[in-house]
Amino acid sequence: MLFRIKGFPSIRHKLFLTAILCILLPSAITLLTYNSLTQEAVKRQAISNAQDSLQLVHGSVTNLLKSMLNIANYMQVNSDMNAYFKIIASGNDTSSDPYTKFMNETRILQQLESLTVIGDKSYVAVLLANGKSFTNYSTSDYNPLQLMQEPWFDNVNSLRGFQSYWVATTPTVISFEKINNPYQISVVRTLRLDNKHIYGYIVITVMENQINHIFNRLTAGQDVVLVDADGNILSSSDSSRIGHKLEYPLQGGMANPMPAL
C-alpha cells in the first residue's frame, strides 16, 4: 500500500509547476520582450517617417521662399528693367511718342509677368519714389502704393544691397484673393542709384495658403508651423493660430524660423 506524506506536492503538481517554469514562463517573457521590441521599432519608424516628412516640408517651403528672392534678385540686376525704372523715377522720360511710351511700359509689364509664369504664383510690385508703380496684377484689385503707408514700411529704408525685409503674415490685400486666401507673406527689396539714394522698392507677395498646403500635403496630420525669429506663427494649417506666439520653445528640429535668405 502506497502512502503520500502530507505536505509534499504530488507528481501532478510537480509536473504542473515544471510546465509553468519551463514552458509558460519563458513564453510570457518572450512575448513581453517581443512586444517591447516591436513597440520600440514602431516608435523608431514613426520618428523616422516624421523626420522624413519634415525634411520634405523644409525643402518645399525653402524653395518657395527662395523663389521669391530669386525674382527680387533678377529685378535688381536686370539692366533693362533698372534703366527704365530709373528714367521713370527721375521724370526724365523725354519720349514724346505715346506709342513708344506704351511699348516700353508693355515690355516691362511682360517681363514682370514672365517672372511668375512657372512655379508658385507670386505677385510682384515695383514702387517708384515719384509715385509710379508697375505690377503683374491689376491695380484695380489693389493699389500697390498703399503698401508705403503700412507701419512696417519704414524698416525697409535701412536695407542695403541684396538685403531683404520679410513682412510678417498680414491680411490679404488683393481683392480677388481674399475669399480663398485670407493671409499673405511678402518680401521687400530696395532699388538704389549709384549714390545709394532709394528710387524704388520691389515687393514680392505669395499667399500664406501656398505654405500651409505644403504642410497638409506632406505631414500626414503632424502639427507643423512656420515661425519667425521671435516665435510668431506665420503659417499654419490652423489659420486661427497665425500671428500668435508658438506655445513651445524653439528647439533644434522642432521648428524652423523663417530663414533670412
C-alpha positions as CSV (number, residue, x, y, z in Angstrom):
1,M,0.0,0.0,0.0
2,L,1.4,3.5,-1.0
3,F,1.1,6.5,1.3
4,R,1.6,10.2,0.4
5,I,3.2,12.2,3.1
6,K,1.0,15.2,3.9
7,G,2.7,18.5,2.9
8,F,4.7,17.2,0.0
9,P,3.4,18.0,-3.5
10,S,2.1,15.3,-5.7
11,I,3.6,14.3,-9.0
12,R,0.8,16.1,-10.8
13,H,1.6,19.3,-9.0
14,K,5.3,18.9,-9.8
15,L,4.5,18.4,-13.5
16,F,2.2,21.5,-13.4
17,L,4.9,23.6,-11.8
18,T,7.5,22.3,-14.2
19,A,5.3,23.2,-17.1
20,I,4.8,26.7,-15.8
21,L,8.6,27.2,-15.2
22,C,9.7,25.6,-18.4
23,I,7.0,26.5,-20.9
24,L,4.6,29.2,-19.8
25,L,7.1,31.5,-18.1
26,P,9.6,31.6,-21.0
27,S,6.7,32.1,-23.4
28,A,5.5,35.0,-21.3
29,I,9.0,36.6,-21.1
30,T,9.4,36.1,-24.9
31,L,6.1,37.7,-25.6
32,L,6.8,40.7,-23.4
33,T,10.2,41.1,-24.9
34,Y,8.8,40.8,-28.4
35,N,6.1,43.4,-27.6
36,S,8.7,45.8,-26.2
37,L,11.0,45.4,-29.2
38,T,8.1,45.8,-31.6
39,Q,6.9,49.0,-29.8
40,E,10.4,50.4,-30.0
41,A,10.7,49.5,-33.7
42,V,7.3,51.1,-34.4
43,K,8.4,54.2,-32.4
44,R,11.7,54.5,-34.3
45,Q,9.9,54.0,-37.6
46,A,7.3,56.7,-36.7
47,I,10.1,59.1,-35.7
48,S,12.0,58.4,-39.0
49,N,8.8,59.0,-41.0
50,A,8.1,62.2,-39.2
51,Q,11.7,63.4,-39.8
52,D,11.5,62.5,-43.5
53,S,8.2,64.4,-43.7
54,L,9.7,67.5,-42.0
55,Q,12.7,67.3,-44.4
56,L,10.3,67.4,-47.4
57,V,8.4,70.3,-45.8
58,H,11.5,72.2,-45.1
59,G,12.8,71.8,-48.7
60,S,9.5,72.7,-50.2
61,V,8.9,75.8,-48.1
62,T,12.5,76.9,-48.5
63,N,12.2,76.6,-52.3
64,L,9.0,78.7,-52.2
65,L,10.7,81.4,-50.2
66,K,13.9,81.3,-52.4
67,S,11.8,81.6,-55.5
68,M,10.5,84.9,-54.1
69,L,14.1,86.1,-53.5
70,N,15.2,84.9,-57.0
71,I,12.6,87.2,-58.5
72,A,13.9,90.1,-56.5
73,N,17.5,89.2,-57.4
74,Y,16.6,89.2,-61.1
75,M,14.9,92.5,-60.9
76,Q,17.8,94.1,-59.1
77,V,20.4,93.0,-61.6
78,N,18.4,93.3,-64.8
79,S,19.9,96.3,-66.6
80,D,17.0,96.8,-68.9
81,M,14.4,97.0,-66.2
82,N,16.6,99.1,-63.9
83,A,17.4,101.6,-66.7
84,Y,13.7,102.0,-67.4
85,F,12.8,102.4,-63.7
86,K,15.5,105.0,-63.2
87,I,14.3,107.0,-66.1
88,I,10.7,106.9,-64.9
89,A,11.6,107.6,-61.3
90,S,13.7,110.7,-62.3
91,G,11.0,112.1,-64.5
92,N,13.4,112.2,-67.5
93,D,11.2,110.2,-69.8
94,T,11.6,112.6,-72.7
95,S,10.0,110.3,-75.3
96,S,7.1,112.3,-76.7
97,D,5.8,109.5,-78.7
98,P,2.8,107.9,-76.9
99,Y,3.3,104.7,-78.8
100,T,6.9,104.4,-77.7
101,K,5.9,105.0,-74.1
102,F,3.2,102.4,-74.4
103,M,5.5,99.8,-75.9
104,N,8.2,100.5,-73.3
105,E,5.7,100.0,-70.5
106,T,4.2,96.9,-72.1
107,R,7.7,95.4,-72.4
108,I,8.4,95.9,-68.7
109,L,5.0,94.5,-67.7
110,Q,5.6,91.5,-69.9
111,Q,8.9,90.9,-68.1
112,L,7.1,91.0,-64.7
113,E,4.5,88.6,-66.0
114,S,7.2,86.2,-67.2
115,L,8.8,86.0,-63.8
116,T,5.9,84.2,-62.3
117,V,4.6,82.1,-65.2
118,I,6.5,79.0,-63.9
119,G,6.2,77.7,-60.3
120,D,4.1,79.1,-57.5
121,K,2.0,82.2,-58.1
122,S,3.7,85.3,-56.9
123,Y,2.5,88.9,-57.0
124,V,5.2,91.4,-58.0
125,A,5.0,95.2,-57.4
126,V,7.6,97.9,-58.2
127,L,7.0,101.1,-56.3
128,L,8.9,104.1,-57.5
129,A,9.7,107.2,-55.3
130,N,7.8,109.5,-57.7
131,G,4.5,107.6,-57.2
132,K,4.6,105.4,-60.3
133,S,4.1,101.7,-59.9
134,F,4.3,98.5,-62.0
135,T,2.7,95.2,-61.1
136,N,1.9,91.8,-62.6
137,Y,-1.7,92.1,-61.3
138,S,-4.4,94.7,-61.9
139,T,-4.2,97.8,-59.8
140,S,-8.0,97.8,-59.7
141,D,-7.6,94.8,-57.3
142,Y,-5.2,96.7,-55.1
143,N,-3.2,99.9,-55.4
144,P,0.3,98.9,-54.5
145,L,1.3,102.4,-53.5
146,Q,-0.8,101.8,-50.3
147,L,2.0,99.5,-49.2
148,M,4.1,102.5,-48.5
149,Q,1.6,103.5,-45.8
150,E,2.0,100.2,-43.9
151,P,3.6,100.5,-40.4
152,W,6.4,98.2,-41.4
153,F,7.5,100.1,-44.5
154,D,9.9,102.4,-42.7
155,N,12.0,99.4,-41.8
156,V,12.8,98.9,-45.5
157,N,14.7,102.1,-45.9
158,S,17.7,100.7,-43.9
159,L,18.2,97.8,-46.3
160,R,21.4,97.7,-48.4
161,G,22.3,95.7,-51.5
162,F,20.6,92.4,-51.6
163,Q,19.3,92.6,-48.0
164,S,15.6,91.6,-47.7
165,Y,12.9,92.5,-45.3
166,W,10.3,89.8,-44.7
167,V,6.9,91.1,-43.8
168,A,5.1,89.1,-41.2
169,T,1.9,87.4,-42.3
170,T,-0.8,90.1,-43.0
171,P,-4.4,90.0,-44.2
172,T,-4.6,89.6,-48.0
173,V,-4.9,92.9,-49.8
174,I,-5.6,91.7,-53.4
175,S,-9.3,91.7,-53.6
176,F,-9.9,88.6,-55.7
177,E,-7.6,86.5,-53.5
178,K,-9.3,87.4,-50.2
179,I,-12.1,84.8,-50.3
180,N,-9.8,81.7,-50.6
181,N,-6.6,83.1,-49.2
182,P,-7.1,85.3,-46.1
183,Y,-3.4,85.9,-45.5
184,Q,-0.3,86.8,-47.4
185,I,3.5,86.9,-46.9
186,S,5.8,89.4,-48.6
187,V,9.5,90.2,-49.0
188,V,10.8,93.7,-49.9
189,R,14.0,94.9,-51.5
190,T,15.2,98.5,-52.3
191,L,16.3,99.9,-55.6
192,R,19.1,102.4,-55.3
193,L,21.0,104.8,-57.5
194,D,24.8,104.8,-57.6
195,N,24.8,107.5,-54.9
196,K,22.8,105.0,-52.7
197,H,19.6,107.1,-52.9
198,I,16.5,104.9,-53.0
199,Y,14.5,105.4,-56.1
200,G,12.2,102.4,-55.7
201,Y,11.1,99.3,-53.9
202,I,10.4,95.7,-55.0
203,V,7.6,93.8,-53.2
204,I,7.1,90.1,-53.8
205,T,4.0,88.5,-52.3
206,V,2.7,84.9,-52.0
207,M,-0.5,83.7,-50.4
208,E,0.0,82.0,-47.0
209,N,-2.2,79.1,-48.2
210,Q,0.6,78.1,-50.5
211,I,2.7,77.2,-47.5
212,N,0.0,75.6,-45.3
213,H,-1.0,73.4,-48.3
214,I,2.6,72.1,-48.3
215,F,2.1,71.2,-44.6
216,N,-1.2,69.4,-45.2
217,R,0.2,67.5,-48.3
218,L,3.4,66.3,-46.7
219,T,3.0,65.9,-43.0
220,A,0.1,63.5,-42.7
221,G,-1.6,65.1,-39.7
222,Q,1.6,66.4,-37.9
223,D,1.4,69.8,-36.4
224,V,3.8,71.9,-38.4
225,V,4.1,75.7,-38.4
226,L,6.3,78.4,-39.9
227,V,7.6,80.9,-37.4
228,D,9.7,84.0,-37.5
229,A,12.8,84.5,-35.3
230,D,10.6,85.7,-32.4
231,G,8.5,82.6,-32.4
232,N,5.4,84.3,-34.0
233,I,3.4,81.9,-36.2
234,L,3.5,83.0,-39.9
235,S,1.8,79.9,-41.4
236,S,-0.2,77.0,-40.0
237,S,-2.9,74.6,-41.2
238,D,-5.0,76.2,-38.5
239,S,-5.3,79.8,-39.6
240,S,-6.6,80.9,-36.2
241,R,-3.0,80.4,-34.8
242,I,-1.4,82.9,-37.3
243,G,0.0,85.9,-35.5
244,H,0.2,84.2,-32.2
245,K,3.3,83.0,-30.3
246,L,4.3,79.4,-30.6
247,E,3.4,77.6,-27.4
248,Y,6.5,75.5,-27.4
249,P,10.2,76.6,-27.1
250,L,12.1,76.7,-30.3
251,Q,14.5,73.7,-30.3
252,G,16.6,72.1,-33.0
253,G,14.4,70.2,-35.4
254,M,11.2,71.1,-33.7
255,A,10.5,74.3,-35.5
256,N,12.5,76.3,-38.1
257,P,12.1,80.1,-38.1
258,M,11.8,81.8,-41.5
259,P,15.3,81.9,-42.9
260,A,17.0,85.3,-43.6
261,L,17.9,84.2,-47.1
